[in-house]
Amino acid sequence: MLTNRSLRAPAAVGEGFVLALSRRWPEPEAAYRAWHRGRASNDFALGALQLVRVQQDVWVADMIGQRGTRTGSKGVPVRYPAVDTALTRLADHAIALGASVHMPRIGCGLAGGTWSRVEPLVTGRLVERGVAVTVYDHGEG
């Protein structure tokens, strides 16, 4: 599983995929919030990745791939280079674990990105390295 979170305050968990994930497994949200609170002394920054084990064979990956949650004068929240970096880190972990990746169209909902820009990153960083990826399309992006 993979979620795209915001660099600013902890991502709103009241929306879409992240809400469903938090209802199923509360651990990733708690870990994300603790990661954010400790950001002055940890790696919480654009491109960072946090893995939380929720079952024997299920991990939730949170990546910091956007700044904020609203489109404004500085453009959309998604930061494609950060998504690229986080996906590279995710691929390393997925390969080490022998895992596949299941995700929504990250960076395309509240983050304001387009799938035509994110999909090549997913393909280049994960699929081309042999990681099986399933993208669940719920109409966003």
C-alpha positions in Angstrom: 0.0 0.0 0.0 1.2 3.5 -0.7 -0.1 6.9 0.3 1.1 10.4 -0.7 1.2 12.8 2.2 1.8 16.5 2.6 5.0 18.2 4.0 3.0 20.8 5.8 0.7 19.6 8.6 -0.3 16.0 8.8 -2.4 15.1 5.8 -6.1 15.2 6.2 -7.2 11.7 7.0 -10.8 12.6 6.3 -10.6 12.0 2.5 -10.5 9.1 0.1 -7.8 6.4 0.2 -6.1 7.6 3.4 -9.4 7.7 5.3 -10.2 4.1 4.2 -6.6 3.0 5.2 -6.8 4.7 8.6 -10.2 3.1 9.3 -8.7 -0.4 8.5 -5.3 0.1 10.2 -4.8 3.1 12.6 -1.1 2.4 13.0 0.1 4.2 9.9 -1.7 7.4 10.8 -0.3 7.4 14.3 3.2 6.7 13.0 2.8 9.5 10.4 1.7 12.0 13.0 4.6 11.0 15.3 7.0 11.3 12.3 5.6 14.8 11.5 5.8 15.9 15.2 9.5 14.8 15.4 10.4 16.4 12.0 13.0 18.7 13.6 15.2 15.7 14.4 14.2 13.1 11.7 14.1 12.6 8.0 10.6 14.1 7.5 11.1 16.0 4.2 10.1 16.0 0.6 11.0 12.6 -0.9 11.1 10.8 2.5 9.4 7.4 2.9 8.1 5.7 6.1 7.0 2.0 6.2 4.6 0.7 8.8 3.9 -3.0 9.2 0.2 -3.6 9.7 0.1 -7.3 9.2 2.6 -10.1 8.8 2.7 -9.5 5.0 1.3 -6.0 4.6 3.2 -2.8 5.0 1.9 0.7 4.5 4.3 3.2 2.8 3.8 6.9 3.5 5.8 9.2 1.3 6.2 12.9 1.4 5.4 13.9 -2.1 3.6 17.2 -1.8 3.8 20.5 0.0 0.5 21.5 1.5 -2.9 20.4 0.3 -4.3 23.3 -1.7 -3.5 24.7 -5.1 -2.5 28.3 -4.9 -0.1 30.9 -6.2 2.8 28.4 -6.1 0.9 25.8 -8.2 -0.4 22.4 -7.2 0.8 20.7 -4.0 2.4 17.7 -5.6 6.2 17.8 -6.1 7.1 15.4 -8.8 10.8 15.2 -7.9 9.8 14.2 -4.4 7.5 11.6 -5.6 10.3 10.3 -7.8 12.7 10.1 -4.9 10.2 8.4 -2.6 9.3 5.8 -5.3 13.0 5.0 -5.7 13.2 4.4 -2.0 10.0 2.3 -2.1 11.4 0.2 -4.8 14.5 -0.6 -2.7 12.3 -1.8 0.1 9.9 -3.7 -2.1 12.7 -5.6 -3.7 14.3 -6.4 -0.4 10.9 -7.6 0.9 9.9 -9.4 -2.3 6.8 -7.3 -2.2 4.4 -6.0 -4.7 2.9 -2.4 -4.5 -0.8 -1.6 -4.4 -1.8 2.1 -4.6 -4.3 4.6 -5.9 -3.2 7.2 -8.4 -0.9 8.9 -6.0 -0.3 12.6 -6.3 -3.5 13.1 -8.4 -6.3 13.8 -5.9 -5.9 16.6 -3.4 -2.3 16.9 -4.4 -3.4 18.3 -7.8 -1.0 16.3 -10.0 -1.7 14.5 -13.2 -1.4 10.7 -13.8 0.3 11.4 -17.1 3.3 12.8 -15.0 3.1 10.3 -12.2 2.7 7.1 -14.1 6.1 7.3 -15.9 7.7 7.7 -12.4 5.9 4.6 -11.1 7.0 2.7 -14.3 10.6 3.8 -14.2 11.2 3.5 -10.5 9.2 0.3 -9.7 8.0 -1.6 -12.7 11.3 -1.4 -14.6 13.1 -2.8 -11.5 10.8 -5.8 -11.4 8.3 -4.7 -8.8 4.7 -5.7 -9.5 2.4 -2.7 -9.2 -1.3 -2.6 -9.1 -2.9 0.9 -9.4 -6.5 1.2 -8.2 -8.4 3.7 -10.3 -11.2 5.5 -8.5 -11.6 8.2 -11.0 -9.1 10.7 -9.7 -6.4 12.4 -11.8 
